[in-house]
Amino acid sequence: MEENIKALADAIYADKVRRARRLSLGERIDTAIELFEGALGMMRDGNRAQFPDKDETEVEALLRWRLRQVGEQGIYSKQPRRRTRS
């Protein structure tokens, strides 16, 4: 059973890679923007859940602060990470 799940996961991943490689530069940029906006939405939701008493202005300020922290703490790297498969 576990082997079937791994084989299915590998097939899904390979299909995603093939589809991504066929995208034009503009489509890749659009996809990146959509992913980033989605991540921002999840971060906002997390801020609201963690601090339910904060208003939207405070949620946005916290979001911006956390994004700056990512850069300042060296968490973000311009070098792409290598995907490791287990």
Rosetta constraint file for C-alpha pairs under 8 A:
AtomPair CA 1 CA 5 HARMONIC 6.46 0.50
AtomPair CA 2 CA 6 HARMONIC 6.29 0.50
AtomPair CA 3 CA 7 HARMONIC 6.10 0.50
AtomPair CA 4 CA 8 HARMONIC 6.10 0.50
AtomPair CA 5 CA 9 HARMONIC 6.07 0.50
AtomPair CA 6 CA 10 HARMONIC 6.05 0.50
AtomPair CA 7 CA 11 HARMONIC 6.16 0.50
AtomPair CA 8 CA 12 HARMONIC 6.16 0.50
AtomPair CA 9 CA 13 HARMONIC 6.14 0.50
AtomPair CA 10 CA 14 HARMONIC 6.10 0.50
AtomPair CA 11 CA 15 HARMONIC 6.15 0.50
AtomPair CA 12 CA 16 HARMONIC 6.26 0.50
AtomPair CA 13 CA 17 HARMONIC 6.28 0.50
AtomPair CA 14 CA 18 HARMONIC 6.24 0.50
AtomPair CA 15 CA 19 HARMONIC 6.21 0.50
AtomPair CA 16 CA 20 HARMONIC 6.05 0.50
AtomPair CA 17 CA 21 HARMONIC 6.15 0.50
AtomPair CA 18 CA 22 HARMONIC 6.62 0.50
AtomPair CA 19 CA 23 HARMONIC 6.86 0.50
AtomPair CA 20 CA 28 HARMONIC 7.76 0.50
AtomPair CA 23 CA 27 HARMONIC 5.64 0.50
AtomPair CA 23 CA 28 HARMONIC 6.05 0.50
AtomPair CA 24 CA 28 HARMONIC 6.21 0.50
AtomPair CA 25 CA 29 HARMONIC 6.24 0.50
AtomPair CA 26 CA 30 HARMONIC 6.16 0.50
AtomPair CA 27 CA 31 HARMONIC 6.05 0.50
AtomPair CA 28 CA 32 HARMONIC 6.11 0.50
AtomPair CA 29 CA 33 HARMONIC 6.21 0.50
AtomPair CA 30 CA 34 HARMONIC 6.22 0.50
AtomPair CA 31 CA 35 HARMONIC 6.15 0.50
AtomPair CA 32 CA 36 HARMONIC 6.10 0.50
AtomPair CA 33 CA 37 HARMONIC 6.06 0.50
AtomPair CA 34 CA 38 HARMONIC 6.09 0.50
AtomPair CA 35 CA 39 HARMONIC 6.18 0.50
AtomPair CA 36 CA 40 HARMONIC 6.20 0.50
AtomPair CA 37 CA 41 HARMONIC 6.24 0.50
AtomPair CA 38 CA 42 HARMONIC 6.36 0.50
AtomPair CA 39 CA 43 HARMONIC 6.17 0.50
AtomPair CA 40 CA 44 HARMONIC 6.13 0.50
AtomPair CA 40 CA 63 HARMONIC 7.93 0.50
AtomPair CA 41 CA 45 HARMONIC 6.18 0.50
AtomPair CA 42 CA 46 HARMONIC 6.11 0.50
AtomPair CA 43 CA 47 HARMONIC 6.17 0.50
AtomPair CA 43 CA 63 HARMONIC 6.90 0.50
AtomPair CA 44 CA 48 HARMONIC 6.20 0.50
AtomPair CA 44 CA 59 HARMONIC 6.52 0.50
AtomPair CA 44 CA 60 HARMONIC 7.28 0.50
AtomPair CA 44 CA 63 HARMONIC 6.54 0.50
AtomPair CA 45 CA 49 HARMONIC 6.16 0.50
AtomPair CA 46 CA 50 HARMONIC 6.04 0.50
AtomPair CA 47 CA 51 HARMONIC 5.84 0.50
AtomPair CA 47 CA 52 HARMONIC 7.85 0.50
AtomPair CA 47 CA 59 HARMONIC 6.18 0.50
AtomPair CA 47 CA 62 HARMONIC 7.38 0.50
AtomPair CA 47 CA 63 HARMONIC 7.42 0.50
AtomPair CA 48 CA 52 HARMONIC 5.02 0.50
AtomPair CA 48 CA 53 HARMONIC 7.91 0.50
AtomPair CA 48 CA 54 HARMONIC 7.05 0.50
AtomPair CA 48 CA 59 HARMONIC 6.65 0.50
AtomPair CA 54 CA 58 HARMONIC 5.65 0.50
AtomPair CA 54 CA 59 HARMONIC 6.24 0.50
AtomPair CA 55 CA 59 HARMONIC 6.22 0.50
AtomPair CA 56 CA 60 HARMONIC 6.15 0.50
AtomPair CA 57 CA 61 HARMONIC 6.21 0.50
AtomPair CA 58 CA 62 HARMONIC 6.10 0.50
AtomPair CA 59 CA 63 HARMONIC 6.16 0.50
AtomPair CA 60 CA 64 HARMONIC 6.20 0.50
AtomPair CA 61 CA 65 HARMONIC 6.14 0.50
AtomPair CA 62 CA 66 HARMONIC 6.09 0.50
AtomPair CA 63 CA 67 HARMONIC 6.21 0.50
AtomPair CA 64 CA 68 HARMONIC 6.23 0.50
AtomPair CA 65 CA 69 HARMONIC 6.23 0.50
AtomPair CA 66 CA 70 HARMONIC 6.41 0.50
AtomPair CA 67 CA 71 HARMONIC 6.88 0.50
AtomPair CA 68 CA 72 HARMONIC 6.16 0.50
AtomPair CA 69 CA 73 HARMONIC 5.73 0.50
AtomPair CA 70 CA 74 HARMONIC 6.42 0.50
AtomPair CA 70 CA 75 HARMONIC 5.21 0.50
AtomPair CA 70 CA 76 HARMONIC 5.87 0.50
AtomPair CA 71 CA 75 HARMONIC 6.26 0.50
AtomPair CA 71 CA 76 HARMONIC 5.58 0.50
